[in-house]
Amino acid sequence: MFEQSLNLRRVKPSATGAAAAKARALRAQGRDVISLDAGEPDFDTPDNIKEAAIRAIREGKTKYTDIDGTPELKVAICGKFARENGLTYSPAQVNVSPGGKPVIYNAMVASLNPGDEVVIPTPYWVSYPDMVLMAGGEPVFAPTSAEQGFKLKPEDLEAAITPATRWLILNSPSNPSGAAYTRAELKALADVLLRHPQVWILTDDMYEHLVFGDFVFTTIAQVEPALYERTLTMNGVSKAYAMTGWRIGYAAGPEPLITAMRKVMSQSTSNPSSISQWAATEALNGPQTFIKPNAAVFEARRDLVVSMLNQAKGLKCPTPEGAFYVYPSCEGLIGRTAPGGRKIETDQDFTEALLDAEGVSAVFGGAFGLSPFFRISYATSNALLEDACARIQRFCAVLD
Ligand SMILES: Cc1ncc(COP(=O)(O)O)c(C=O)c1O
């Protein structure tokens, strides 16, 4: 009989993937389901990027490349970090992996020993703790709250750090809360980190370009140059350029870490798709005109969803600074009963009853390590968002 490895038994499958699969299955049975569970833009990849990929195929750029990225893409990534983040990296400090997810995984595999701790603020992106576990490390959770805008406070970071701490994972703007750290907030965390030289920082900046109003995005190695030597600044083309299916993520950091990550890839995935790398090179070097109008569309959707959810009885929805998620509290509905007699005792009961009653698929907060909340992805059309939020209002109103 097949048995999973002891290490893999510590890991759970992605809850967001499971929610999306359940919604798809219900739709296949003929149910009218609106999916607010997926973490991908509903826009198409811009044409100049598609054309670059087609050109690469025609020109025969279809062979193995350097394991952790073509020289051309690495130069484009160095250009992006200099232009947008004021960070100077050389191509030898750059890793390109098949998606943002493998960048993080490769960094964990390259650096963790059994017992090493990784501090992860809650609510977190579902994959961080399980990637740490797969790499043999131990996630340590540092709590935040809605009152503090789901942002880690310096004293809570300090309390989570031990001599065994190897990494802090920061994610701004955040999946699932949409919260983004200001420069001053990052500086306050950096001041704690300066006192703990054993702690490296992995900053996941995937949603950098989705910030709203006059919010200014900054990243920690830029805010505190003294941390540059122990920061892995990670990003990717998936969200910014609507390229989730192309599978290109990247990071820059100290060369010994990048060399170790290349060693992991050399014995596992080898290089990311050559064609996708040429597409990503065009995304970073080509016109950036797509980005601002794209963010404006998401900002209008955020405002719509926050407003409609705050009109739902018993829900409280903070206004996040970025990404395309909101993370409302359903605390006001815990203890209530749904029309079929189902008692709402947890946020998972809430999202399951909502799916049953109204066909709206959202992801329960327990999956992100902070309850009782749920995550809504508003990366879908205004018409569907209005319909979904009206259904949520109706559902909340009939709870007894
Ligand atoms: C915070 C965060 N980091 C990383 C990723 C992974 O991106 P990719 O699709 O490029 O692997 C995601 C995707 O949902 C994400 O939300």
The ligand as an SDF file (V2000), in Angstrom:
LIG
                    3D

 16 16  0  0  0  0  0  0  0  0999 V2000
    1.2540   36.1020   -2.1010 C   0  0  0  0  0  0  0  0  0  0  0  0
    1.5360   35.2200   -3.2440 C   0  0  0  0  0  0  0  0  0  0  0  0
    2.7870   34.8240   -3.4640 N   0  0  0  0  0  0  0  0  0  0  0  0
    3.1050   34.0080   -4.4810 C   0  0  0  0  0  0  0  0  0  0  0  0
    2.1430   33.5340   -5.3420 C   0  0  0  0  0  0  0  0  0  0  0  0
    2.5490   32.5820   -6.4260 C   0  0  0  0  0  0  0  0  0  0  0  0
    2.5380   33.0900   -7.6730 O   0  0  0  0  0  0  0  0  0  0  0  0
    2.7990   32.1510   -8.9410 P   0  0  0  0  0  0  0  0  0  0  0  0
    1.4640   31.8940   -9.5410 O   0  0  0  0  0  0  0  0  0  0  0  0
    3.6940   32.9670   -9.8170 O   0  0  0  0  0  0  0  0  0  0  0  0
    3.4730   30.9060   -8.4870 O   0  0  0  0  0  0  0  0  0  0  0  0
    0.8180   33.9070   -5.1400 C   0  0  0  0  0  0  0  0  0  0  0  0
   -0.2410   33.3580   -6.0270 C   0  0  0  0  0  0  0  0  0  0  0  0
   -1.3890   33.2700   -5.6820 O   0  0  0  0  0  0  0  0  0  0  0  0
    0.5030   34.7610   -4.0760 C   0  0  0  0  0  0  0  0  0  0  0  0
   -0.7540   35.1530   -3.8450 O   0  0  0  0  0  0  0  0  0  0  0  0
  1  2  1  0
  2  3  1  0
  2 15  2  0
  3  4  2  0
  4  5  1  0
  5  6  1  0
  5 12  2  0
  6  7  1  0
  7  8  1  0
  8  9  2  0
  8 10  1  0
  8 11  1  0
 12 13  1  0
 12 15  1  0
 13 14  2  0
 15 16  1  0
M  END
$$$$
